[in-house]
Amino acid sequence: MAEGEASTLEINFGKGRSAKYIVASGDSSGAEVVEKLDLPKSQAVILLIGGAAGLDAQPVPGLEQLISRGVARASVNANAAIIDGGTHAGVMALMGQGAADRGHQSALIGVAPRPKVTYPGGPADGSIEDGAALDPNHDYFVLVDEADWGDETGLMFRVAKALANGGKVITVLANGGPVAREEVLRSVRNGWPIIVIEGSGQLADVIARSWRAKKAPAKDAALTEIIAEGKIQLFSVHGLPVELRRLIVGELSGENVLRRAWKDFGTYDANAAYQQKTFSGLVAWILWLGVLATVLAVIHKQLTANFPAAIPTQSLLGFLTYVSVGVPIIPRLISALPLPASIPDELLLKLLKYIIIVVPITISVLVALANHFKTGKKWVLLRGSAEALKREIFYYRTSTGSYGDESVASEGISRELLLARRAGNITRRLTQTEVNELALKQFDGSIPPTYAAVETDDGMSILTPEAYIAGRLDDQMRYFESSARKIQRRIKWRQIAIYTLGGMGTLLAAIEQQIWIAVTTAVATALTAHMEHFQLESTLVKYNQSKADLGNVKSWWSALSDRQKQDPSNQTLLVESTEKILENELTGWVQRMQDAMEKISAAQSDAEPRRQQQKVPEEPAITKPQLRCAVIISPVSALASDYEAIKKVVETHKLICERVDAMTLFVEELEALEAEISRTDLMLIDFSTNPASASYLAGLMSARGKRWIALAPAGEAPTIKTSTRERVVEIGEHLDAAVTTKLAKTLEELGFSG
């Protein structure tokens, strides 16, 4: 510490305001300063840097509100101390006023060179050339015995580290000049996140432009390092103060929007894996118990025809030991019983009969459990939501898609708030499905999950095109390749087994053992059903196709020149092409699995007793229609004049028909769309005027398991893959008799009888 600073001193600014200060040498330690000033403990530190006198000469509209209601309030919420230059100029003066507006709830510390500042009881105002007055709204000052502006920077950073004491430090830059440039560079080298107030002028705007271009002037080494290695987030000077507050608090608390999105991804992914494991187990038990039932039935028939009067107990134990490999407890339990030397044939046949009765009952219980808990559907929904979140994360980290500059500017919100909104929509849609019945186990692993990012990716930094290719495109290509090999092996061995069983059936017939053909057929059927349940063959084809498509995107990028690779439009095309391929693969997989789930549910339901057929209807044959059909037609569509004809066809199929204005519905928020879908049993959607919005609405209907019919112009049918719940009716300019007949037939195909 410098000579003459044996005790903490005080500055009296008048009007009840005073501040503690010490004088320190430029090489003092931060811990000494913190101890000497007796600074209150904080969980984090906000380092505010930027313009001073130049900002006073040209005030920036909106900056005062961002500093007061954004930075100052964030410090209170995060229990963070604030460190700045301490003078009554520029951002420091705004920070002092903001702290005063908040009632000085957070410690505000100014660090400045002593020879350059004036204050009551010290050098008089205006007495120092290129000097500045200390701000009266600061609580503490560290006056450094160094000659010029910028010489205090080293001690300022040491104080910030000591005060944080292992906690987080975040730098906020507004405006700024040469001194601020050095402070930003030090922040980068310390690994601290930096929020740049874009539009505040000077250095902040220079960094913002270079960051967006992902390139700094070759001669500016400092700026090149800042752009290459800085953890920078841009925030518009026209943004809302509450958004800046949330951004700062999120960074300091470790729960920022991106971290939250990664955590939700981990939660959905882990729970999807558990539901997949449960579903796979249920399917395997149901299929193989069905095989066991066939085997037992054949054995029972054979033994009934030719059975000895009694079987030695030791022979039976030997047989049980053979068939219960891996479950030795069964023969042990039986051997522990006081059994006779031999077992009568009637008793053994009766025991076998009971087992034959129990096995189908067990299958029925498992089927009921599968239908009730819907583990397969929950697996698909969770997997789809996890991948949708991951897609948003990569769009956000590359500033492309909805997070591109133009899109964000048109929305008028920050990227962080946009990510929070879109991630929230994914979560909200998921919680409105069967997944809402689950108590999801929260993910508590590393961020990002180790299996979701390559080793060199921290999951939080902005991605360059090369980093995106390594961490996303190449990673997905490796996944598709390895998964395709595994699926191919599974299909290969199942097909070999199926053909072998077919040959065994022929052999059994040749040696007059036709009764055992039922067993080989049952095993082959189980293997085939297993492949169909998990859509192995179609998934293999889609994986190979997606890998090839990603390879084409990578080849295109590699063929670009270095200058073309720097073009933001090409960078955007790289990310959007990759994510579109992955989205199409995921959408196709979800659709295929949902179709498979419907087939499984239908097959299992057919196998169950149809108790409802025994009920006698309590109402008369002619009843009021209870199911609702919504007809989504735009008032500018040619079909608008055909609504009455459509309504007549619909109502003849015992449906309540209501017309909904497509133009109004398509601009509604998701909640309104969900409300419309929830009260609708069938939806007729006009694809003639706005096919993109119509496709989105149809996709929502499919995701909710609802039926819909597309009214599409001839030759322009929607590209959405239809299943048992959807149909397409092609029309001309208007409904004619042929189209009306086709619509009626389509309604009947979907189960709405006339």
C-alpha positions in Angstrom: 0.0 0.0 0.0 1.2 3.6 -0.6 2.5 5.8 2.1 -0.1 7.7 4.0 -2.9 5.2 3.7 -2.6 3.7 7.2 -6.3 4.4 7.7 -9.5 4.6 5.7 -10.4 8.2 4.9 -13.8 9.7 4.2 -15.1 12.2 1.6 -18.0 14.4 2.6 -20.0 15.3 -0.5 -22.7 17.2 1.4 -26.4 16.7 1.5 -25.9 13.6 3.7 -23.6 11.8 1.2 -20.2 10.6 2.2 -17.9 7.9 0.9 -14.9 5.9 2.2 -11.7 5.9 0.3 -8.1 4.8 0.5 -5.0 5.7 -1.5 -3.1 2.7 -2.9 -0.1 2.1 -5.1 -0.5 0.7 -8.5 1.1 -2.6 -7.4 -1.2 -3.1 -4.3 -3.0 -6.4 -4.0 -6.7 -6.6 -4.5 -7.1 -8.5 -1.2 -5.4 -5.6 0.7 -7.8 -3.1 -0.8 -10.9 -5.1 0.0 -9.7 -5.6 3.6 -8.7 -2.0 4.1 -12.0 -0.6 2.8 -13.9 -3.3 4.7 -16.1 -3.9 1.7 -19.3 -5.9 2.3 -19.3 -9.5 1.0 -20.8 -10.0 -2.4 -21.6 -13.1 -4.4 -20.5 -11.6 -7.7 -19.1 -8.4 -9.3 -20.3 -6.2 -12.2 -17.5 -4.3 -13.9 -18.9 -1.3 -15.7 -16.6 0.3 -18.3 -17.1 2.8 -21.0 -17.3 6.4 -22.1 -16.9 9.4 -19.8 -16.7 13.0 -21.0 -17.4 12.1 -24.6 -20.7 10.5 -23.6 -21.7 13.6 -21.6 -21.2 15.7 -24.8 -23.4 13.3 -26.8 -25.9 11.5 -24.6 -27.3 8.2 -25.9 -31.1 7.9 -25.6 -32.1 4.9 -23.6 -28.7 4.3 -22.0 -29.7 6.0 -18.7 -32.6 3.6 -18.3 -30.5 0.5 -19.1 -27.9 1.5 -16.5 -30.4 2.4 -13.8 -33.2 -0.1 -14.3 -31.0 -2.8 -15.9 -27.5 -2.8 -14.4 -28.3 -1.3 -11.0 -31.4 -3.5 -10.4 -29.4 -6.6 -11.6 -26.8 -5.9 -8.9 -29.5 -5.9 -6.2 -31.1 -9.1 -7.5 -27.7 -10.9 -7.8 -26.2 -9.5 -4.6 -23.3 -8.2 -6.7 -20.9 -5.3 -6.1 -20.3 -2.8 -8.9 -16.9 -1.5 -9.9 -16.3 1.4 -12.3 -14.1 4.4 -12.9 -15.8 6.4 -10.1 -15.9 9.9 -11.8 -18.9 12.1 -12.2 -18.9 11.6 -16.0 -20.4 9.4 -18.6 -21.5 5.9 -17.7 -20.0 6.3 -14.1 -22.3 9.2 -13.4 -25.3 7.2 -14.8 -24.3 4.3 -12.6 -24.1 6.5 -9.5 -27.5 7.9 -10.2 -28.9 4.4 -10.8 -27.5 3.2 -7.5 -29.0 6.2 -5.7 -32.3 5.4 -7.3 -32.1 1.9 -5.9 -31.3 3.3 -2.4 -27.6 2.3 -2.5 -28.5 -1.4 -1.9 -25.4 -2.6 -3.6 -21.8 -1.5 -3.0 -20.6 0.9 -5.7 -16.8 1.2 -5.9 -14.9 3.7 -8.0 -11.2 3.1 -9.0 -9.4 6.1 -10.4 -5.9 7.6 -10.6 -5.5 10.1 -7.6 -3.6 12.8 -9.6 -6.5 13.1 -12.0 -9.5 13.5 -9.7 -11.0 16.2 -7.6 -13.2 15.9 -4.6 -14.3 17.9 -1.5 -11.4 18.2 0.9 -9.0 17.4 -1.9 -8.1 19.2 -5.2 -10.7 21.7 -6.2 -12.9 21.3 -9.2 -11.2 22.4 -12.4 -7.8 22.6 -10.8 -6.4 19.6 -12.7 -5.8 19.5 -16.4 -7.7 16.6 -18.0 -9.1 15.9 -14.6 -12.6 14.8 -13.4 -14.6 15.1 -10.2 -15.5 12.0 -8.2 -19.1 11.0 -8.3 -21.0 11.7 -5.1 -23.3 8.7 -5.4 -20.4 6.2 -5.1 -19.9 4.4 -1.7 -16.2 3.6 -1.9 -13.2 4.9 -3.8 -9.8 3.4 -4.5 -7.5 6.3 -5.5 -4.4 4.9 -7.2 -1.1 6.7 -7.0 -0.5 6.6 -10.8 -0.1 9.5 -13.1 -2.6 9.0 -15.9 -5.9 7.6 -16.9 -5.7 3.9 -17.5 -2.8 3.4 -15.0 -5.4 2.3 -12.5 -6.7 -0.6 -14.6 -4.5 -3.3 -13.2 -5.5 -2.6 -9.6 -9.2 -2.3 -10.7 -9.1 -5.9 -12.0 -7.3 -7.2 -9.0 -9.9 -5.7 -6.7 -12.7 -7.2 -8.8 -11.1 -10.7 -8.5 -10.6 -10.3 -4.8 -14.1 -9.0 -4.1 -15.6 -11.8 -6.2 -13.6 -14.3 -4.1 -14.2 -17.2 -6.5 -17.6 -15.9 -7.6 -18.5 -14.6 -11.1 -17.5 -11.3 -12.7 -19.3 -9.9 -15.7 -18.2 -6.8 -17.7 -20.6 -4.4 -19.2 -19.4 -2.0 -21.9 -21.2 1.1 -23.0 -19.5 3.5 -25.4 -15.8 3.7 -24.5 -12.4 4.7 -25.8 -8.8 3.6 -25.6 -8.9 2.9 -21.8 -12.1 0.8 -22.2 -10.4 -1.1 -25.0 -7.6 -2.2 -22.6 -10.2 -3.1 -20.0 -12.2 -5.2 -22.4 -9.1 -7.0 -23.5 -8.2 -7.8 -19.9 -11.8 -9.1 -19.4 -11.3 -11.4 -22.3 -8.0 -12.7 -20.9 -9.7 -13.4 -17.6 -12.4 -15.4 -19.3 -15.2 -13.0 -18.0 -18.4 -12.7 -20.1 -18.8 -9.3 -21.7 -22.1 -7.6 -22.5 -21.7 -4.9 -25.2 -24.4 -2.2 -25.4 -24.7 -2.0 -29.1 -25.7 1.4 -30.4 -24.1 3.3 -27.4 -21.3 4.5 -29.7 -17.5 4.4 -30.1 -15.8 1.2 -28.9 -19.0 -0.6 -28.2 -20.2 -0.2 -31.7 -16.8 -1.1 -33.2 -16.8 -4.4 -31.2 -20.4 -5.1 -32.2 -19.7 -4.7 -35.9 -16.6 -6.8 -35.8 -18.4 -9.5 -33.7 -21.2 -9.7 -36.2 -18.7 -10.0 -39.1 -16.7 -12.5 -37.0 -13.6 -10.5 -38.2 -11.5 -7.6 -36.9 -9.1 -5.4 -38.8 -5.8 -7.2 -39.4 -3.7 -4.4 -37.9 -5.7 -4.2 -34.7 -4.3 -7.0 -32.6 -6.3 -6.2 -29.5 -9.6 -6.2 -31.3 -8.7 -9.4 -33.1 -8.1 -11.1 -29.8 -11.3 -9.7 -28.4 -13.4 -11.0 -31.3 -11.6 -14.4 -31.5 -11.6 -15.3 -27.8 -14.2 -13.1 -26.1 -17.4 -14.4 -24.5 -19.4 -11.5 -25.9 -23.1 -10.9 -25.9 -24.6 -8.0 -27.8 -27.5 -6.0 -26.3 -29.2 -3.2 -28.1 -29.3 0.2 -26.5 -33.0 0.2 -27.5 -33.6 -3.1 -25.6 -35.8 -3.2 -22.5 -34.0 -2.7 -19.2 -35.8 -5.7 -17.7 -34.1 -7.9 -20.4 -30.7 -6.5 -19.6 -31.3 -7.2 -15.9 -32.4 -10.8 -16.6 -29.3 -11.3 -18.8 -26.9 -10.0 -16.2 -28.6 -11.9 -13.3 -28.6 -15.1 -15.4 -24.9 -14.8 -16.2 -24.0 -14.2 -12.6 -26.3 -16.8 -11.1 -25.1 -19.5 -13.6 -28.8 -20.0 -14.7 -28.8 -17.9 -17.9 -31.2 -18.7 -20.7 -28.8 -20.9 -22.6 -27.7 -22.8 -19.6 -31.4 -23.3 -18.7 -32.1 -24.6 -22.3 -29.2 -27.1 -22.0 -30.6 -28.2 -18.6 -34.0 -28.8 -20.0 -32.5 -30.7 -22.9 -30.7 -32.9 -20.5 -33.9 -33.5 -18.5 -36.0 -34.4 -21.6 -33.2 -36.5 -23.1 -32.6 -38.6 -19.9 -36.3 -39.1 -19.3 -36.8 -40.1 -22.9 -34.1 -42.7 -22.5 -35.8 -44.1 -19.5 -39.2 -44.2 -21.2 -37.6 -45.9 -24.2 -36.0 -48.6 -22.0 -39.4 -49.2 -20.2 -41.3 -49.3 -23.5 -38.7 -51.7 -25.1 -39.0 -54.0 -22.0 -42.8 -54.1 -22.2 -42.8 -54.8 -25.9 -40.3 -57.6 -25.5 -42.2 -59.2 -22.6 -45.5 -59.0 -24.5 -44.1 -60.5 -27.6 -42.1 -63.3 -26.0 -44.8 -64.2 -23.5 -47.0 -64.7 -26.6 -44.4 -67.1 -28.0 -44.2 -68.9 -24.6 -48.0 -69.3 -24.6 -47.8 -71.0 -28.0 -45.0 -73.2 -26.9 -46.9 -74.3 -23.7 -50.1 -74.9 -25.7 -48.2 -77.2 -28.1 -46.4 -79.0 -25.2 -49.7 -79.5 -23.4 -51.4 -81.0 -26.5 -48.4 -83.4 -27.0 -48.3 -84.5 -23.4 -52.0 -85.0 -23.3 -51.9 -87.4 -26.2 -48.9 -89.5 -24.9 -48.1 -89.0 -21.2 -46.6 -91.5 -18.7 -48.5 -92.4 -15.6 -46.0 -90.6 -13.4 -42.7 -88.7 -13.8 -39.8 -89.1 -11.4 -39.3 -85.9 -9.4 -35.5 -85.9 -10.1 -36.1 -85.9 -13.8 -38.5 -83.0 -13.4 -35.9 -81.0 -11.4 -33.3 -81.7 -14.0 -35.6 -80.4 -16.7 -36.4 -77.2 -14.7 -32.7 -76.6 -14.1 -32.1 -76.8 -17.8 -34.9 -74.4 -18.9 -34.3 -71.9 -16.0 -30.7 -71.0 -16.8 -30.0 -67.7 -15.1 -32.9 -68.2 -12.6 -31.6 -71.0 -10.3 -34.0 -70.0 -7.6 -36.8 -72.0 -9.3 -35.4 -75.5 -9.0 -34.0 -74.7 -5.6 -37.4 -73.7 -4.3 -39.0 -76.9 -5.7 -36.2 -79.1 -4.4 -36.7 -77.6 -0.9 -40.3 -78.8 -0.9 -41.3 -82.2 0.6 -42.1 -83.8 -2.8 -42.8 -87.5 -3.4 -40.5 -89.7 -5.4 -42.7 -89.2 -8.5 -45.5 -86.8 -9.6 -48.8 -88.2 -11.0 -49.5 -87.3 -14.6 -52.9 -85.6 -13.7 -51.1 -83.2 -11.3 -48.5 -82.2 -13.8 -51.0 -81.7 -16.6 -53.1 -79.6 -14.3 -50.1 -77.5 -13.3 -49.2 -77.0 -17.0 -52.8 -76.0 -17.7 -52.7 -73.3 -15.0 -49.5 -71.9 -16.4 -51.1 -71.8 -19.8 -54.0 -69.8 -18.3 -51.7 -67.4 -16.3 -49.5 -66.5 -19.3 -52.3 -64.8 -21.4 -53.5 -63.1 -18.3 -50.0 -61.7 -17.7 -49.9 -60.6 -21.3 -53.3 -58.8 -20.8 -51.9 -57.1 -17.7 -48.8 -55.9 -19.6 -50.9 -54.7 -22.5 -53.1 -52.7 -20.1 -50.0 -51.2 -18.4 -48.6 -50.2 -21.8 -51.9 -48.6 -22.9 -52.3 -46.8 -19.6 -48.8 -45.4 -19.0 -48.2 -44.9 -22.8 -44.4 -45.1 -22.3 -43.8 -45.4 -26.1 -45.7 -42.2 -26.8 -44.0 -40.4 -23.9 -40.6 -41.5 -25.2 -41.3 -40.1 -28.7 -42.6 -36.8 -27.3 -39.7 -36.3 -24.9 -37.2 -37.2 -27.6 -38.8 -34.8 -30.1 -38.8 -32.0 -27.5 -35.2 -32.6 -26.6 -34.0 -32.4 -30.2 -36.2 -29.3 -30.8 -34.5 -27.6 -27.9 -31.1 -28.6 -29.2 -31.9 -27.2 -32.6 -32.9 -23.9 -31.0 -29.6 -23.9 -29.0 -27.5 -24.2 -32.1 -29.5 -21.5 -34.0 -29.0 -19.2 -31.0 -25.3 -19.9 -30.7 -24.7 -19.2 -34.4 -27.0 -16.2 -34.6 -28.9 -17.7 -37.5 -32.5 -18.5 -38.3 -34.9 -16.6 -36.0 -31.8 -15.4 -34.1 -30.3 -13.6 -37.1 -29.7 -9.9 -37.1 -32.7 -9.0 -39.3 -35.1 -11.4 -37.5 -34.1 -10.1 -34.1 -34.4 -6.5 -35.2 -37.9 -7.1 -36.6 -39.0 -8.8 -33.4 -37.6 -5.9 -31.3 -36.3 -8.2 -28.6 -32.9 -9.7 -27.6 -31.7 -13.1 -28.7 -31.8 -14.2 -25.1 -35.4 -13.3 -24.7 -36.2 -14.9 -28.0 -34.5 -18.2 -26.9 -36.4 -18.1 -23.6 -39.7 -17.6 -25.5 -39.1 -20.4 -28.0 -37.8 -22.8 -25.4 -40.8 -21.9 -23.3 -43.1 -22.8 -26.2 -41.4 -26.2 -26.6 -41.8 -26.9 -22.9 -45.4 -25.7 -22.9 -46.4 -27.9 -25.8 -44.8 -30.8 -24.1 -46.6 -30.3 -20.8 -49.9 -30.3 -22.7 -49.4 -33.9 -23.7 -49.3 -37.2 -21.8 -45.8 -36.2 -20.5 -47.6 -34.0 -18.1 -48.5 -37.2 -16.2 -44.8 -37.8 -15.4 -42.7 -36.5 -12.6 -39.6 -35.8 -14.7 -36.3 -36.4 -13.0 -34.3 -33.2 -13.3 -30.9 -33.3 -15.0 -28.1 -32.6 -12.7 -25.0 -33.4 -14.8 -22.5 -31.1 -16.5 -23.6 -28.3 -18.9 -23.7 -29.1 -21.7 -24.3 -32.9 -21.3 -21.1 -34.7 -22.2 -22.9 -36.8 -24.9 -24.5 -33.7 -26.5 -21.3 -31.8 -27.4 -17.8 -32.5 -28.5 -14.9 -32.2 -26.1 -13.7 -28.9 -27.5 -17.2 -27.3 -27.2 -18.1 -25.6 -23.9 -21.8 -25.4 -25.0 -22.0 -21.7 -24.2 -19.8 -19.8 -26.6 -20.8 -18.3 -29.9 -20.0 -20.8 -32.7 -17.9 -19.9 -35.7 -18.8 -21.9 -38.9 -15.8 -24.2 -38.3 -16.8 -24.8 -34.7 -20.4 -25.5 -35.8 -19.3 -28.0 -38.4 -17.1 -29.8 -35.8 -19.6 -29.7 -33.0 -22.9 -30.2 -34.9 -22.6 -31.4 -38.5 -19.7 -33.8 -38.1 -21.1 -35.1 -34.7 -24.5 -35.9 -36.3 -22.8 -37.6 -39.3 -20.9 -39.8 -36.9 -24.1 -40.6 -35.0 -26.0 -41.5 -38.1 -23.2 -43.7 -39.3 -22.7 -45.6 -36.1 -26.5 -45.9 -35.5 -27.0 -47.2 -39.1 -24.4 -49.9 -38.6 -26.1 -51.1 -35.3 -29.5 -51.1 -36.9 -28.2 -52.9 -40.0 -26.8 -55.7 -37.7 -30.1 -56.0 -35.8 -32.1 -56.2 -39.1 -29.6 -58.7 -40.6 -29.7 -61.2 -37.7 -33.5 -60.9 -37.4 -34.0 -61.6 -41.1 -31.6 -64.6 -40.9 -33.6 -65.9 -37.9 -36.9 -65.4 -39.7 -35.8 -67.2 -42.9 -34.3 -70.0 -40.8 -37.5 -70.4 -38.9 -39.4 -70.6 -42.2 -37.1 -73.4 -43.3 -37.6 -75.2 -40.0 -41.3 -75.0 -40.5 -40.9 -76.7 -43.9 -38.7 -79.4 -42.3 -41.2 -80.0 -39.5 -44.0 -80.4 -42.1 -41.8 -82.9 -44.0 -41.3 -85.1 -40.9 -44.9 -84.9 -39.9 -44.4 -82.6 -36.9 -46.8 -80.0 -38.1 -47.9 -79.1 -34.6 -44.5 -77.5 -33.9 -44.9 -75.2 -36.9 -47.1 -73.0 -34.7 -44.0 -72.3 -32.5 -41.7 -71.4 -35.4 -44.4 -69.1 -36.8 -44.9 -67.5 -33.4 -41.2 -66.7 -33.1 -41.0 -65.3 -36.6 -44.0 -63.2 -36.0 -42.5 -61.8 -32.8 -39.3 -60.9 -34.6 -41.2 -59.2 -37.4 -43.4 -57.3 -35.0 -40.4 -56.1 -33.0 -38.9 -54.6 -36.2 -42.2 -53.0 -37.1 -42.7 -51.6 -33.6 -39.3 -49.8 -33.7 -39.5 -49.0 -37.4 -35.9 -50.4 -37.9 -35.9 -50.6 -41.7 -37.4 -47.1 -42.4 -35.1 -45.6 -39.7 -32.0 -47.2 -41.4 -33.0 -45.7 -44.7 -33.6 -42.2 -43.2 -30.3 -42.3 -41.3 -28.4 -43.1 -44.5 -30.2 -40.4 -46.4 -29.6 -37.8 -43.7 -25.9 -38.7 -43.5 -25.6 -38.3 -47.2 -27.4 -34.9 -47.2 -25.2 -33.6 -44.4 -22.1 -34.8 -46.4 -23.4 -32.7 -49.3 -23.7 -29.6 -47.2 -20.2 -30.1 -45.8 -18.8 -30.6 -49.4 -20.5 -27.4 -50.5 -19.0 -25.5 -47.6 -15.5 -26.9 -48.3 -15.7 -25.8 -51.9 -16.2 -22.2 -50.9 -13.3 -19.7 -50.9 -12.2 -18.1 -47.7 -13.9 -14.9 -48.7 -17.1 -16.7 -49.4 -16.9 -18.4 -46.1 -16.8 -15.0 -44.4 -20.1 -14.0 -46.1 -22.8 -14.0 -43.4 -25.4 -15.3 -45.9 -23.3 -18.4 -46.6 -22.8 -19.0 -42.9 -26.5 -18.7 -42.4 -27.2 -21.1 -45.2 -24.7 -23.6 -43.7 -26.5 -23.7 -40.4 -30.1 -23.5 -41.8 -29.4 -26.3 -44.3 -27.9 -28.6 -41.6 -30.7 -27.9 -39.1 -33.4 -28.4 -41.7 -32.0 -31.8 -42.6 -31.9 -32.8 -38.9 -35.4 -31.4 -38.4 -36.8 -33.4 -41.3 -35.2 -36.5 -40.1 -36.6 -36.0 -36.6 -40.1 -35.1 -37.9 -40.2 -38.2 -40.1 -39.1 -40.4 -37.1 -41.7 -38.9 -34.8 -44.4 -39.4 -37.5 -43.3 -43.0 -38.1 -43.2 -43.9 -34.4 -46.6 -42.3 -33.8 -48.0 -44.3 -36.6 -46.4 -47.4 -35.1 -47.8 -46.6 -31.7 -51.3 -46.3 -33.2 -51.0 -49.7 -34.9 -49.7 -51.2 -31.6 -52.6 -49.7 -29.7 -55.1 -50.9 -32.2 -53.7 -54.4 -32.4 -53.7 -54.6 -28.6 -57.2 -53.2 -28.3 -58.5 -55.8 -30.8 -56.9 -58.5 -28.6 -58.8 -57.4 -25.5 -62.4 -58.4 -24.8 -64.8 -55.8 -26.2 -66.9 -55.3 -23.1 -68.6 -52.2 -24.5 -70.4 -54.3 -27.1 -72.4 -55.9 -24.4 -73.8 -52.5 -23.2 -77.3 -51.5 -24.3 -77.6 -47.9 -25.5 -79.6 -45.8 -23.2 -80.3 -43.0 -25.7 -82.5 -43.2 -28.7 -81.0 -43.9 -32.1 -81.3 -40.3 -33.3 -79.2 -38.1 -31.0 -77.8 -34.6 -31.1 -74.3 -34.5 -32.7 -71.6 -34.2 -30.0 -68.4 -34.1 -32.0 -67.1 -30.8 -33.3 -65.7 -30.1 -36.8 -63.9 -26.8 -37.4 -63.6 -25.6 -41.0 -60.6 -23.3 -41.3 -61.2 -21.1 -44.3 -59.8 -17.7 -45.2 -62.4 -15.1 -46.2 -60.3 -14.4 -49.4 -60.3 -18.0 -50.4 -62.4 -19.3 -53.3 -63.7 -21.9 -50.8 -65.4 -19.2 -48.7 -68.5 -19.4 -50.9 -68.6 -23.2 -50.6 -68.8 -23.3 -46.8 -72.5 -24.1 -46.7 -71.9 -27.1 -49.1 -69.1 -28.3 -46.9 -71.2 -27.8 -43.8 -74.0 -29.9 -45.3 -71.7 -32.8 -46.0 -70.1 -32.6 -42.5 -73.5 -32.4 -40.6 -74.8 -35.5 -42.4 -72.0 -37.4 -40.6 -73.3 -36.4 -37.2 -70.8 -33.6 -36.6 -71.3 -30.1 -35.3 -69.8 -27.8 -38.0 -68.3 -24.4 -37.2 -66.5 -22.0 -39.5 -63.2 -20.5 -38.2 -61.5 -17.5 -39.9 -58.1 -18.8 -41.0 -56.5 -15.3 -41.3 -57.4 -14.6 -37.6 -56.4 -18.0 -36.4 -53.0 -18.1 -38.1 -51.8 -14.9 -36.3 -52.9 -16.1 -32.9 -50.4 -17.1 -30.2 -49.8 -20.8 -29.6 -52.1 -20.8 -26.6 -55.1 -19.8 -28.8 -54.2 -22.5 -31.4 -54.0 -25.0 -28.6 -57.4 -24.0 -27.3 -58.9 -24.4 -30.8 -57.4 -27.8 -31.2 -58.4 -29.0 -27.8 -62.1 -28.4 -28.4 -62.0 -29.8 -32.0 -62.5 -33.5 -33.0 -62.0 -33.0 -36.7 -60.5 -30.1 -38.6 -60.9 -29.2 -42.3 -58.0 -27.0 -43.3 -57.9 -24.8 -46.4 -54.4 -25.0 -47.9 -55.2 -22.8 -50.9 -54.2 -19.4 -49.5 -51.6 -19.9 -46.8 -50.1 -23.4 -47.1 -47.2 -22.7 -44.7 -49.5 -21.7 -41.8 -51.9 -24.5 -42.8 -49.1 -27.0 -42.6 -48.1 -25.8 -39.2 -51.7 -26.1 -37.9 -52.0 -29.6 -39.4 -48.7 -30.6 -37.7 -50.1 -29.4 -34.4 -53.3 -31.5 -34.9 -51.2 -34.6 -35.7 -49.0 -34.0 -32.7 -52.1 -34.0 -30.5 -53.5 -37.1 -32.1 -56.4 -35.2 -33.7 -57.9 -35.9 -37.2 -57.7 -33.4 -40.0 -58.5 -33.2 -43.7 -56.5 -30.9 -46.0 -58.6 -29.1 -48.7 -55.9 -28.6 -51.2 -55.8 -27.3 -54.8 -55.5 -30.0 -57.4 -51.9 -31.0 -57.9 -50.8 -29.0 -54.8 -51.4 -31.5 -52.0 -49.5 -30.7 -48.8 -46.2 -32.4 -48.3 -47.1 -33.5 -44.7 -46.9 -37.3 -44.4 -50.4 -38.5 -43.7 -51.3 -41.5 -41.6 -54.6 -43.1 -40.4 -55.7 -39.9 -38.9 -55.2 -37.5 -41.8 -56.5 -37.2 -45.4 -56.1 -34.9 -48.4 -59.1 -33.9 -50.6 -58.0 -32.2 -53.8 -60.4 -29.5 -55.1 -60.7 -27.3 -58.1 -61.8 -23.6 -57.9 -65.0 -24.7 -56.2 -66.6 -27.9 -54.7 -68.3 -29.9 -57.4 -70.3 -33.1 -57.0 -67.3 -35.3 -57.4 -65.3 -33.5 -54.7 -68.4 -33.5 -52.4 -68.7 -37.3 -52.8 -64.9 -37.6 -52.1 -65.2 -35.5 -48.9 -68.1 -37.7 -47.7 -66.1 -40.8 -48.4 -63.1 -39.4 -46.6 -65.2 -38.6 -43.5 -66.4 -42.2 -43.5 -62.8 -43.5 -43.8 -61.9 -41.5 -40.7 -64.7 -43.1 -38.7 -67.5 -40.5 -39.0 -70.4 -42.5 -40.3 -73.4 -40.9 -42.1 
